[in-house]
Amino acid sequence: MHNNLVENMSVSISPHAPPGICSPYDIRFQPIYFHVETEMLTLRPSRRRAARGFTLIELLIVVIILAILAAIVVPQFSNSTLDAKESTLGANLSAMRSAMELYKIQHNGAYPGANASGAGTGCAAGTKGTGTAASAQAFIDQLTAASDEAGNTCTVADTTYKYGPYVRKGIPNEPINNLGSAAGDIAVQSTGAPILPTVTTGGWIIDTKSGEIVMNSTANDSKTPPVAYYKY
């Protein structure tokens, strides 16, 4: 505590002087003292509280929550991936069926794979096909190369090999097992009867008489109720 003295001036008149008259000797100056108290505030620097780390229990709770989220999200992601593959399977089959029908129109009613692909003449600038009649190689040649009316193929189009190609980027794989682009992945029948696969290995199976093409698998898709892949 600190005391501050503030001095002021006051005038007092002697009671012996007549009213209204002030003697210069009776005028006294008296100091008036005011007692002023002030309080000094003491400022102390604050200390920041040290940061507290996570306890083992808190870390275990976080790990458990992350595990639960992973158990929920991962199966949904896997299902989404399978759904996308099944949609791609349908799209690939649709494109292949359209290509086969167009080939039939331009080749006297014969579907790709029905006739040999390497019996033609010419093709000096390219390479002839090598597929025999009713073979997977003939099917590939006649859809992916230029061809004449009889189904003979050449890798370079000219006035003789003037049709096609109908599938420019090669035969697509079926996306479930990623098979179908190679001749060994394509089974062939020529009966005209409905195709009934007996395996689950995948790839394609075609009928060169009816023009049918399906996935070569008896496995079911992920739908509810399930549908066999060969019925796509």
C-alpha positions as CSV (number, residue, x, y, z in Angstrom):
1,M,0.0,0.0,0.0
2,H,1.2,3.5,-0.8
3,N,0.0,6.9,0.7
4,N,-0.1,9.8,-1.6
5,L,-0.5,13.3,-0.1
6,V,-2.3,15.8,-2.2
7,E,-2.0,19.4,-1.0
8,N,-4.8,21.9,-1.6
9,M,-5.4,25.5,-0.5
10,S,-8.3,26.8,1.7
11,V,-9.2,30.2,3.0
12,S,-10.4,30.9,6.6
13,I,-11.8,34.2,7.9
14,S,-11.2,35.3,11.5
15,P,-14.5,35.6,13.5
16,H,-13.2,38.9,15.0
17,A,-13.4,40.8,11.7
18,P,-16.7,42.5,10.8
19,P,-18.8,40.7,8.3
20,G,-17.8,41.5,4.8
21,I,-14.3,42.7,5.8
22,C,-11.3,40.5,5.8
23,S,-8.1,41.4,7.5
24,P,-5.1,40.5,5.5
25,Y,-3.5,39.2,8.7
26,D,-6.4,36.9,9.4
27,I,-6.2,35.1,6.1
28,R,-4.5,31.8,6.7
29,F,-3.6,29.1,4.3
30,Q,-4.2,25.7,5.6
31,P,-3.1,22.6,3.9
32,I,-5.7,19.9,3.3
33,Y,-4.5,16.4,3.1
34,F,-6.2,13.7,1.2
35,H,-5.4,10.1,2.0
36,V,-5.2,8.2,-1.2
37,E,-4.7,4.5,-1.2
38,T,-3.6,2.6,-4.2
39,E,-3.1,-1.0,-4.5
40,M,-0.3,-2.4,-6.6
41,L,-1.2,-5.4,-8.7
42,T,1.4,-8.0,-9.0
43,L,1.5,-9.7,-12.4
44,R,3.0,-13.1,-12.5
45,P,3.8,-14.8,-15.8
46,S,1.4,-17.7,-16.4
47,R,2.8,-21.2,-16.8
48,R,1.3,-23.2,-19.7
49,R,0.1,-26.6,-18.6
50,A,2.2,-29.3,-20.1
51,A,0.4,-31.3,-22.9
52,R,-0.8,-34.6,-21.8
53,G,-0.3,-37.7,-24.0
54,F,-2.7,-40.4,-24.8
55,T,-3.1,-43.2,-22.4
56,L,-2.8,-46.9,-23.4
57,I,-6.6,-47.3,-22.9
58,E,-7.3,-44.4,-25.2
59,L,-5.0,-45.8,-27.9
60,L,-6.7,-49.2,-27.6
61,I,-10.1,-47.6,-28.1
62,V,-8.9,-45.9,-31.2
63,V,-7.5,-49.1,-32.6
64,I,-10.8,-50.9,-31.9
65,I,-12.8,-48.2,-33.7
66,L,-10.6,-48.4,-36.7
67,A,-10.9,-52.2,-36.9
68,I,-14.7,-51.9,-36.7
69,L,-14.7,-49.4,-39.6
70,A,-12.4,-51.6,-41.7
71,A,-14.7,-54.5,-41.1
72,I,-17.6,-52.5,-42.5
73,V,-15.9,-50.7,-45.4
74,V,-13.7,-53.5,-46.9
75,P,-16.5,-55.9,-47.7
76,Q,-18.6,-53.1,-49.3
77,F,-15.6,-52.1,-51.4
78,S,-15.1,-55.7,-52.5
79,N,-18.8,-56.0,-53.4
80,S,-18.6,-52.8,-55.4
81,T,-15.6,-54.2,-57.3
82,L,-17.4,-57.4,-58.1
83,D,-20.5,-55.5,-59.2
84,A,-18.3,-53.5,-61.6
85,K,-16.8,-56.7,-63.0
86,E,-20.3,-58.2,-63.6
87,S,-21.4,-55.0,-65.3
88,T,-18.4,-55.1,-67.6
89,L,-19.1,-58.8,-68.4
90,G,-22.6,-57.8,-69.6
91,A,-21.1,-54.9,-71.7
92,N,-18.4,-57.1,-73.3
93,L,-21.0,-59.8,-74.2
94,S,-23.3,-57.2,-75.8
95,A,-20.4,-55.8,-77.9
96,M,-19.3,-59.2,-79.0
97,R,-22.8,-60.3,-80.0
98,S,-23.3,-57.1,-82.0
99,A,-20.0,-57.7,-83.8
100,M,-20.9,-61.3,-84.6
101,E,-24.3,-60.3,-86.1
102,L,-22.7,-57.7,-88.3
103,Y,-20.1,-60.2,-89.5
104,K,-22.9,-62.6,-90.4
105,I,-24.7,-60.0,-92.5
106,Q,-21.5,-59.4,-94.5
107,H,-20.4,-63.0,-94.9
108,N,-23.3,-64.8,-96.5
109,G,-25.0,-65.8,-93.2
110,A,-21.9,-67.4,-91.6
111,Y,-20.9,-66.5,-88.1
112,P,-17.2,-65.9,-87.2
113,G,-15.4,-69.1,-86.6
114,A,-17.6,-71.2,-88.9
115,N,-15.2,-71.1,-91.9
116,A,-11.4,-71.2,-92.2
117,S,-9.6,-67.9,-92.1
118,G,-6.4,-68.7,-94.0
119,A,-7.5,-70.0,-97.4
120,G,-7.6,-66.7,-99.3
121,T,-5.3,-65.3,-102.0
122,G,-3.4,-62.1,-102.1
123,C,-2.7,-60.3,-98.8
124,A,0.8,-59.2,-100.0
125,A,1.0,-56.3,-97.6
126,G,-0.2,-58.2,-94.5
127,T,-0.4,-61.6,-92.8
128,K,-3.1,-64.2,-93.6
129,G,-5.2,-65.8,-90.9
130,T,-4.3,-69.3,-89.6
131,G,-7.6,-70.6,-88.2
132,T,-9.3,-73.7,-89.5
133,A,-13.1,-74.1,-89.7
134,A,-15.0,-74.2,-86.4
135,S,-11.9,-73.1,-84.4
136,A,-11.2,-70.4,-81.8
137,Q,-8.4,-69.1,-84.0
138,A,-10.7,-68.6,-87.0
139,F,-13.1,-66.8,-84.6
140,I,-10.4,-64.4,-83.5
141,D,-9.0,-63.8,-87.0
142,Q,-12.4,-63.1,-88.5
143,L,-13.4,-60.5,-85.8
144,T,-10.0,-58.7,-85.4
145,A,-8.7,-58.6,-89.0
146,A,-9.9,-57.6,-92.5
147,S,-11.8,-60.3,-94.3
148,D,-13.2,-61.3,-97.7
149,E,-16.8,-62.6,-98.2
150,A,-15.7,-66.2,-97.5
151,G,-14.1,-65.4,-94.2
152,N,-10.5,-65.4,-95.2
153,T,-8.5,-62.8,-93.4
154,C,-5.6,-60.4,-93.8
155,T,-4.1,-58.0,-91.3
156,V,-4.1,-55.3,-93.9
157,A,-7.3,-54.3,-95.7
158,D,-7.4,-54.0,-99.5
159,T,-10.0,-54.4,-102.3
160,T,-10.3,-58.1,-101.6
161,Y,-10.2,-58.0,-97.8
162,K,-12.6,-55.2,-97.4
163,Y,-14.8,-56.2,-94.5
164,G,-14.0,-55.6,-90.8
165,P,-12.3,-55.6,-88.5
166,Y,-15.2,-55.8,-86.2
167,V,-13.3,-55.8,-82.9
168,R,-10.3,-53.5,-83.3
169,K,-8.6,-53.9,-79.9
170,G,-8.8,-57.7,-79.8
171,I,-11.2,-60.1,-78.2
172,P,-11.9,-58.8,-74.7
173,N,-11.4,-60.9,-71.6
174,E,-14.3,-61.8,-69.4
175,P,-13.5,-59.8,-66.3
176,I,-14.5,-62.3,-63.6
177,N,-11.5,-64.6,-64.3
178,N,-9.7,-62.3,-66.8
179,L,-9.8,-64.9,-69.6
180,G,-11.0,-65.0,-73.2
181,S,-8.6,-63.0,-75.4
182,A,-6.5,-66.0,-76.4
183,A,-7.5,-69.0,-78.5
184,G,-7.0,-71.3,-75.6
185,D,-9.6,-69.4,-73.5
186,I,-12.3,-69.9,-76.1
187,A,-14.3,-73.2,-76.4
188,V,-16.1,-73.9,-79.6
189,Q,-19.2,-75.9,-80.5
190,S,-21.0,-76.1,-83.8
191,T,-24.3,-77.9,-83.0
192,G,-26.6,-75.0,-82.8
193,A,-28.0,-76.2,-79.5
194,P,-28.1,-73.9,-76.5
195,I,-24.8,-73.7,-74.8
196,L,-24.5,-75.3,-71.3
197,P,-21.1,-74.9,-69.8
198,T,-19.8,-77.7,-67.6
199,V,-16.8,-75.9,-66.0
200,T,-16.2,-72.9,-63.8
201,T,-12.8,-71.9,-65.3
202,G,-14.1,-69.0,-67.3
203,G,-13.3,-67.6,-70.7
204,W,-15.8,-67.7,-73.6
205,I,-17.7,-70.5,-75.3
206,I,-19.2,-69.9,-78.7
207,D,-21.5,-71.8,-81.1
208,T,-20.5,-71.2,-84.7
209,K,-23.8,-72.3,-86.1
210,S,-26.2,-70.3,-83.8
211,G,-23.9,-67.4,-83.2
212,E,-24.3,-67.8,-79.4
213,I,-21.5,-66.6,-77.1
214,V,-21.5,-66.9,-73.3
215,M,-19.1,-67.0,-70.4
216,N,-17.8,-70.5,-70.0
217,S,-18.7,-70.9,-66.4
218,T,-21.5,-72.4,-64.3
219,A,-20.6,-70.2,-61.3
220,N,-23.2,-67.7,-60.0
221,D,-22.9,-64.0,-59.7
222,S,-23.3,-61.9,-56.6
223,K,-27.0,-60.9,-57.2
224,T,-29.9,-61.9,-55.0
225,P,-31.2,-64.3,-56.2
226,P,-28.0,-65.4,-58.0
227,V,-27.8,-65.8,-61.7
228,A,-25.3,-68.1,-63.5
229,Y,-22.7,-66.2,-65.5
230,Y,-23.4,-68.1,-68.6
231,K,-26.9,-66.7,-68.6
232,Y,-25.8,-63.1,-69.0
